Amino acid sequence: MTIAIFIALPIVALTVSLMILLNPLRWPEKSIRVKMLKLTPIGTKIEDVVSIINDNDKWKMYPVRNYGYYYSGQPSRHYTELEDCVVGVKSMYVYIGEYRTIFATDVTVFYGFDEDSKLIDIAVLKEKDSL
């Protein structure tokens, strides 16, 4: 019985570790941001961003808004300043999915565009649902 436990525990630990490493939604916000910037680099036209997002069936894109997204200065995001600010004059957000440990964690990407409808920045937000 104790030998089975010594064999099972490392297998369970390895399985959980692989689940975390292989699921990009579980990556830190900064790492997700880097991946999304590779897909949609700064300067990408809004139409191209929309097309790239629509190519992924698992993501849900919300309509483009005629105002920027609000950044609340939380240090977990990619900004180094802790000031509140609005990013862009147009914006959109994309729900890229959820994962569960004990509670559900939703992952959303915010896109900010300038007056020429070119991407100027991306922010990633993870929100945990405790109930």
Order of alpha helices (4+ residues) and beta strands (2+ residues): alpha-alpha-alpha-beta-beta-beta-beta-beta-beta
